[in-house]
Amino acid sequence: MIGEEQFDRTPGSLGKTDERVNWPIEDKESFRWLTGFRIASQLVEECPGTQIVSVADSEADIDDIFVDAQEQQAPAQFLIRVKENRCIPQKDPAGGPAAYRNVEDEVRAAALRIRRTIALSQTPQRAAREATLEIRALRVTIKPPHARSRLPQVTCNVVLVEEVNGPADGTDVRWLLITTLPIKTVKEVGQVVDDDKSRWPIEVYFRTLKTGCKVEEIQLETLSRLKNCLVFYKIIAWRVLFVTHLSRECPGASCEIAFAKEEWEPTWRMLKQLPPPKRPPTLKAFTLLIAELGGYNNRRGEPAPGPQTMWIGLRRPLDFALAWQAFEKGQQKLVYK
């Protein structure tokens, strides 16, 4: 069974950036990304005939993964959001005698493969808008960085996704992806982009865990207590996302597929000021009530509630349920003010 790796930081354990450059990869915190890729490669051996892809954000943009994939006999595929604009072995005469051409410029000069229009949702950094994307792809050989010149050259596929005619306010879409997935056809290039987008729910999960559950603010005396607490919060964060997405995918289902009777009945009574219906409300109807507790306005044409309003709202039904049980499920008369 493959589990997760946990680690904690101590003051001064990370060192300064210029010091970490020459550290062995095993001594760096980024080693966990290489470990994750090796675990994915282990799954390739355990699941023959199944394509295993290790998808990661820019924190995993380390040369060791590229070298490891090139040297393994049966590695997993990888797909990583690029952080460093690496160089290719060809010199760049315009930049001087020691300059090399870079990967991004090479891919940008390649032929346009796909043009897409996507809907970007509203975030704290940008307003909702439609974005037109141009997607290019190229197979390139990458030279090792100067500080790690002992590493071999690696050959990978690179996909560049750029927004055209964007607002130029810092929110323009620009994704540079490095991968071992094939890019020969338009369908394959599009699949690379779609696979990278599939990572977004993981980002939302960790935002829920960190911002909603505030796990980074937990103060407990021992590490064992902290780990136990984190396990509970992981379940809570999962439940927030589960309810959010289930209400979108199965809006007409009974709310009891996600909520106990002791949860929805007191919430309905408190918010509707009516006795609970004999038949449970739909999941969509009930989650809208939960979202309103979290600040959702439920105006006409407003998008479905997201995880933030759900994690705020979901705190209240527990209070209602405890009160409901304390008053014997409402048999005694409650006074609302």
Secondary structure in CASP SS format (residue, H / E / C, confidence):
PFRMAT SS
TARGET T0000
AUTHOR 0000-0000-0000
METHOD secondary structure of the structure
MODEL  1
M C 1.00
I C 1.00
G C 1.00
E C 1.00
E C 1.00
Q C 1.00
F C 1.00
D C 1.00
R C 1.00
T C 1.00
P C 1.00
G C 1.00
S C 1.00
L C 1.00
G C 1.00
K C 1.00
T H 1.00
D H 1.00
E H 1.00
R H 1.00
V C 1.00
N C 1.00
W C 1.00
P C 1.00
I H 1.00
E H 1.00
D H 1.00
K C 1.00
E C 1.00
S C 1.00
F H 1.00
R H 1.00
W H 1.00
L H 1.00
T H 1.00
G H 1.00
F H 1.00
R H 1.00
I H 1.00
A H 1.00
S H 1.00
Q H 1.00
L H 1.00
V H 1.00
E H 1.00
E H 1.00
C C 1.00
P C 1.00
G C 1.00
T C 1.00
Q C 1.00
I C 1.00
V E 1.00
S E 1.00
V E 1.00
A E 1.00
D C 1.00
S H 1.00
E H 1.00
A H 1.00
D C 1.00
I C 1.00
D H 1.00
D H 1.00
I H 1.00
F H 1.00
V H 1.00
D H 1.00
A H 1.00
Q H 1.00
E H 1.00
Q C 1.00
Q C 1.00
A C 1.00
P C 1.00
A C 1.00
Q E 1.00
F E 1.00
L E 1.00
I E 1.00
R E 1.00
V C 1.00
K C 1.00
E C 1.00
N C 1.00
R C 1.00
C E 1.00
I E 1.00
P E 1.00
Q E 1.00
K E 1.00
D C 1.00
P H 1.00
A H 1.00
G H 1.00
G C 1.00
P C 1.00
A C 1.00
A C 1.00
Y E 1.00
R E 1.00
N E 1.00
V H 1.00
E H 1.00
D H 1.00
E H 1.00
V H 1.00
R H 1.00
A C 1.00
A C 1.00
A C 1.00
L E 1.00
R E 1.00
I E 1.00
R E 1.00
R E 1.00
T E 1.00
I E 1.00
A E 1.00
L E 1.00
S C 1.00
Q C 1.00
T E 1.00
P C 1.00
Q C 1.00
R E 1.00
A C 1.00
A C 1.00
R E 1.00
E E 1.00
A E 1.00
T E 1.00
L E 1.00
E E 1.00
I E 1.00
R E 1.00
A E 1.00
L E 1.00
R E 1.00
V E 1.00
T E 1.00
I E 1.00
K C 1.00
P C 1.00
P C 1.00
H H 1.00
A H 1.00
R H 1.00
S C 1.00
R C 1.00
L C 1.00
P C 1.00
Q C 1.00
V E 1.00
T E 1.00
C E 1.00
N E 1.00
V E 1.00
V E 1.00
L E 1.00
V E 1.00
E E 1.00
E E 1.00
V E 1.00
N C 1.00
G C 1.00
P C 1.00
A C 1.00
D C 1.00
G C 1.00
T C 1.00
D C 1.00
V C 1.00
R E 1.00
W E 1.00
L E 1.00
L E 1.00
I E 1.00
T E 1.00
T C 1.00
L C 1.00
P C 1.00
I C 1.00
K C 1.00
T C 1.00
V H 1.00
K H 1.00
E H 1.00
V H 1.00
G H 1.00
Q H 1.00
V H 1.00
V H 1.00
D H 1.00
D H 1.00
D H 1.00
K H 1.00
S C 1.00
R C 1.00
W H 1.00
P H 1.00
I H 1.00
E H 1.00
V H 1.00
Y H 1.00
F H 1.00
R H 1.00
T H 1.00
L H 1.00
K H 1.00
T H 1.00
G H 1.00
C C 1.00
K C 1.00
V H 1.00
E H 1.00
E H 1.00
I C 1.00
Q C 1.00
L C 1.00
E C 1.00
T C 1.00
L H 1.00
S H 1.00
R H 1.00
L H 1.00
K H 1.00
N H 1.00
C H 1.00
L H 1.00
V H 1.00
F H 1.00
Y H 1.00
K H 1.00
I H 1.00
I H 1.00
A H 1.00
W H 1.00
R H 1.00
V H 1.00
L H 1.00
F H 1.00
V H 1.00
T H 1.00
H H 1.00
L H 1.00
S H 1.00
R H 1.00
E H 1.00
C C 1.00
P C 1.00
G C 1.00
A C 1.00
S E 1.00
C H 1.00
E H 1.00
I H 1.00
A C 1.00
F C 1.00
A C 1.00
K H 1.00
E H 1.00
E H 1.00
W H 1.00
E H 1.00
P H 1.00
T H 1.00
W H 1.00
R H 1.00
M H 1.00
L H 1.00
K H 1.00
Q C 1.00
L C 1.00
P C 1.00
P C 1.00
P C 1.00
K C 1.00
R C 1.00
P C 1.00
P C 1.00
T E 1.00
L H 1.00
K H 1.00
A H 1.00
F H 1.00
T H 1.00
L H 1.00
L H 1.00
I H 1.00
A H 1.00
E H 1.00
L H 1.00
G C 1.00
G C 1.00
Y C 1.00
N C 1.00
N C 1.00
R C 1.00
R C 1.00
G C 1.00
E C 1.00
P C 1.00
A C 1.00
P C 1.00
G C 1.00
P H 1.00
Q H 1.00
T H 1.00
M H 1.00
W H 1.00
I H 1.00
G H 1.00
L C 1.00
R H 1.00
R H 1.00
P H 1.00
L H 1.00
D H 1.00
F H 1.00
A H 1.00
L H 1.00
A H 1.00
W H 1.00
Q H 1.00
A H 1.00
F C 1.00
E C 1.00
K C 1.00
G C 1.00
Q C 1.00
Q C 1.00
K C 1.00
L C 1.00
V C 1.00
Y C 1.00
K C 1.00
END
